[in-house]
Amino acid sequence: MMYAQKARQLAVILATVLVSASAAVPAPRTSSAQMIVGGITSQPIGHYEFCQRLPAECDQRFASTPAPKVTEYGWEMIQQINFSVNHRIEARTDMEVYGREEYWAYPTTAGDCEDYALQKRKELKDKGFSLADLLITVVRKPDGEGHAVLTVRTSEGDFILDNLSDEVKLWSDTPYTFLKRQASFNTGRWVSIEDGREIVVGALR
C-alpha cells in the first residue's frame, strides 16, 4: 500500500516537470541544439573516486530515450536551482576545502565547479528529473582551463547550468569547448563530445 502511494506521488512529480504539450524552455537559437556525442571514453579521476566512495551513485542504467519536453514549472526549477546553488555555495578549490586536488563531493558551504554540478544534479533529481537527462560535463574554458558544468537534456536542446553564470544557456551559446559528459544510459560511464580528451577540472571563475 505504501509502495503504491509513493509510486503515485513520483508519477505526479514527473508529470509536473516533464512531458508538457507546450514546452516552456527557450527555443534554440542555433541549428546545434543537441550535442553530438561519441563512444565511451575515460572517466575523470575525480568522478571515478566519487564512484568508489558512493557506488550507488554510479550503477544506475537507463534505456535510450529521446530527451523530454520540460514544463513551465520544470524550466523554473532549472533556473531557480542554478541560481540558488550558485549563491549558496562559496567558490573554493578542492585543495582549500578538502586538502587535495580533484575531490568530487556534494558541497555543504563551499566547493569548486564539479561540486556545484553534483549539487544541482541532486536537487533537480529530487524535483523529479531523471538522471538520464542530468549529465555532468567536462569543458575547456577559452583560457584553456578545465571546467565542469551540468547539462540538462531537453527536447529543445542541451542546456548548461554553470557556477560561473546565473543564466541557463543552450550549450552552443556558451564560450566553452565541450570534451566529454556522463552517458545518458549509465551514471558511471562517460562519452566523448567530438574530440574530447582528459583534462584537470577545477575552475572557480
Residue pairs with C-beta under 8 A, 6 or more apart in sequence:
10 128
13 127
13 128
14 128
16 71
16 73
16 74
16 128
17 70
17 71
17 73
17 74
17 77
17 127
17 128
17 129
18 68
18 69
18 70
18 71
18 74
18 128
18 129
18 130
19 68
19 69
19 71
20 69
20 70
20 71
20 72
20 74
21 69
22 72
23 69
23 70
23 71
23 154
23 155
23 156
24 70
24 71
24 72
24 74
24 75
25 70
25 75
25 154
25 156
25 157
25 159
26 156
26 170
27 156
28 156
28 157
28 170
29 170
29 173
30 170
30 172
30 173
32 172
33 156
33 157
33 158
33 170
33 172
34 67
34 153
34 157
34 158
35 151
35 158
35 171
35 178
35 181
35 193
36 193
36 194
37 181
37 183
37 191
37 192
37 193
38 191
38 192
38 193
38 194
38 196
39 191
39 192
40 183
40 189
40 190
40 191
41 180
41 190
41 191
41 192
41 196
42 180
42 190
42 198
43 51
43 188
43 189
43 190
44 102
44 104
44 114
44 138
44 148
44 180
44 190
44 198
44 201
45 102
46 102
46 103
46 104
46 114
46 201
47 58
47 104
47 114
47 136
47 182
47 190
49 102
49 103
49 104
50 57
50 58
50 104
50 105
50 118
51 57
51 58
51 188
57 187
58 187
58 188
59 187
59 188
60 131
60 186
60 187
60 188
61 185
61 186
61 187
62 130
62 131
62 132
62 184
62 185
62 186
63 185
64 184
64 185
65 132
66 155
67 133
67 153
67 154
67 155
67 158
68 130
68 133
68 153
68 154
68 155
69 154
69 155
69 156
70 78
70 154
70 155
70 156
74 127
74 128
74 129
77 124
77 127
77 129
78 124
78 152
78 159
78 161
78 168
79 168
81 120
81 123
81 124
81 127
81 161
82 120
82 161
82 162
82 166
82 168
83 166
84 123
85 116
85 119
85 120
85 123
85 163
86 116
86 163
86 166
87 166
89 107
89 109
89 110
89 111
89 115
89 116
89 119
89 163
90 109
90 110
90 111
91 110
91 111
91 112
91 163
91 204
91 205
92 110
92 111
92 112
92 204
93 112
93 202
93 204
94 100
94 101
94 102
94 103
94 112
94 202
95 101
96 110
97 103
97 107
97 110
97 111
97 112
98 105
101 200
101 202
102 200
102 201
102 202
104 114
104 115
104 118
105 111
105 115
105 118
106 115
106 118
106 119
106 122
107 115
107 116
107 118
107 119
111 119
112 201
112 202
112 203
112 204
113 147
113 148
113 149
113 163
113 164
113 201
113 202
113 203
113 204
114 136
114 148
114 201
116 148
116 150
116 163
117 136
117 137
117 148
117 149
117 150
117 161
117 163
118 136
120 134
120 150
120 161
121 131
121 134
121 136
121 150
124 134
124 152
125 131
125 134
129 152
131 187
132 153
132 184
132 185
133 152
133 153
133 154
133 184
134 150
134 151
134 152
134 153
135 150
135 151
135 152
135 153
135 181
135 182
135 183
135 184
136 148
136 149
136 150
136 151
136 181
136 182
137 148
137 149
137 150
137 151
137 160
137 178
137 180
137 181
137 182
137 193
138 146
138 147
138 148
138 179
138 180
138 181
138 196
138 199
138 201
139 146
139 147
139 148
139 149
139 174
139 176
139 177
139 178
139 179
140 146
140 147
140 176
140 177
140 179
140 199
141 147
141 175
141 176
141 203
142 175
142 176
145 202
145 203
146 199
146 200
146 201
146 202
146 203
147 164
147 176
147 201
147 203
148 201
148 203
149 160
149 161
149 162
149 163
149 174
149 176
150 160
150 161
150 162
151 158
151 159
151 160
151 161
151 171
151 181
152 158
152 159
152 160
152 161
152 168
153 184
157 170
157 171
157 172
158 170
158 171
159 168
159 169
159 170
159 171
160 168
160 169
160 170
160 171
160 174
161 168
162 169
162 174
164 203
164 205
171 178
178 193
178 194
178 196
179 192
179 193
179 195
179 196
179 197
179 199
180 190
180 191
180 192
180 193
180 196
181 190
181 191
181 193
182 189
182 190
182 191
183 189
183 190
183 191
